[in-house]
Amino acid sequence: MSVLFPVVVVGSGNMGAALARCLRQANPDGIIFGVDPDKSRLELLEAEGVLKPAVDDWTLPKGTLVLAIKPQVLEAVAALLKPRLGPEVVILSILAGVPLARLRLAMGTERVVRTMPNLPLTVGAGATAIATDGCSPDLIAQARALLQPTGEVVEVLESQLDAVTGLSGSGPAYVLKFLMALEDGGVLAGLPRVVARKLATATVAGTLRLVSESGEEPDVLRGQVTSPGGTTIFGLQALEQGGFTASVMQAVQAATLRSKELGKS
Ligand SMILES: NC(=O)c1ccc[n+]([C@@H]2O[C@H](COP(=O)([O-])OP(=O)(O)OC[C@H]3O[C@@H](n4cnc5c(N)ncnc54)[C@H](OP(=O)(O)O)[C@@H]3O)[C@@H](O)[C@H]2O)c1
């Protein structure tokens, strides 16, 4: 299915601008325009050729509306948007922690899809989950088409979005912590920091590429660098003595619980 143009991106901050850029790259001719009180952000995206300038009294009889504003302004923004939208418009929300029920109430329509992206979307390498329960197949297909150029897209139940937040939403911070620890380990072992950083970054990036391009299970690949009595098995033993696997699992669980708590407040 192809994206329903025109697309209106509401909120041109980090995520809204990134999504618009990905969409433009994949759709050179589609009409995309933006809404944001900060006109300089819109002008920047217009100058890049990402957005077309919007007229003040724009309406969207058909097409797609992307909500990329902060959750706390949802109701105020929705009140301004509703009179401009036709009944067939598809609304896609990336608002963290805002339930589908609140989105539908605010927007006055059932045609809303809730999604949860993550920060690497800003370089077209995101991991986004679409909550599918209660959404028609047509709505889900529209959301998939729109998000496809932003990276990996998976489908989950809305009740699983807290776990998505704990894993891929917060995950970039865990990966960066690991990267920094690898670099520090190299420095501890006597390498200059600049060398340690290059090696750590290339090791993480290269390993992820190996997983993706070889199609092998991570455990099989790990076996290939873990010879009996060799260096790697000693390194792995030290990692587990420090509780590595349990710590990462607990991080995902703690962030998931926090996401649940925030969703109730
Ligand atoms: N950042 C992430 O990693 C991430 C991950 C998953 C989901 N999200 C979700 O993505 C959404 C956007 O996050 P972000 O990091 O991109 O935030 P952001 O950089 O603050 O962007 C929000 C944008 O919305 C604008 N805005 C405020 N009021 C508006 C209005 N009435 N109409 C149109 N635009 C308005 C803001 O302008 P002002 O700055 O002038 O207020 C800003 O440009 C949030 O709901 C967040 O939960 C973010």
The ligand as an ORCA input file, in Angstrom:
! r2SCAN-3c Opt
* xyz 0 1
  N      12.485     11.834     21.217
  C      12.297     10.508     21.243
  O      13.226      9.700     21.346
  C      10.889      9.965     21.137
  C      10.695      8.578     21.032
  C       9.379      8.094     20.905
  C       8.315      8.967     20.907
  N       8.537     10.306     21.042
  C       7.384     11.202     21.063
  O       7.486     12.071     19.972
  C       6.831     13.297     20.286
  C       7.731     14.439     19.872
  O       8.957     14.321     20.566
  P      10.196     15.242     20.173
  O      11.371     14.709     20.899
  O      10.248     15.407     18.697
  O       9.713     16.626     20.847
  P      10.079     18.125     20.437
  O      11.428     18.152     19.802
  O       9.796     18.989     21.622
  O       9.003     18.423     19.274
  C       7.678     18.788     19.521
  C       7.345     19.906     18.553
  O       5.952     20.220     18.628
  C       5.843     21.639     18.599
  N       4.551     22.135     19.066
  C       4.201     22.624     20.279
  N       2.921     23.060     20.257
  C       2.447     22.842     19.009
  C       1.226     23.118     18.351
  N       0.233     23.719     18.996
  N       1.082     22.750     17.058
  C       2.093     22.175     16.399
  N       3.298     21.915     16.961
  C       3.473     22.243     18.243
  C       7.002     22.065     19.469
  O       7.243     23.456     19.366
  P       7.886     24.214     20.672
  O       9.218     23.607     20.900
  O       7.906     25.636     20.226
  O       6.931     23.948     21.815
  C       8.105     21.202     18.856
  O       8.619     21.745     17.672
  C       6.525     13.272     21.787
  O       5.154     13.058     21.986
  C       7.312     12.086     22.298
  O       6.603     11.426     23.336
  C       9.790     10.828     21.143
*
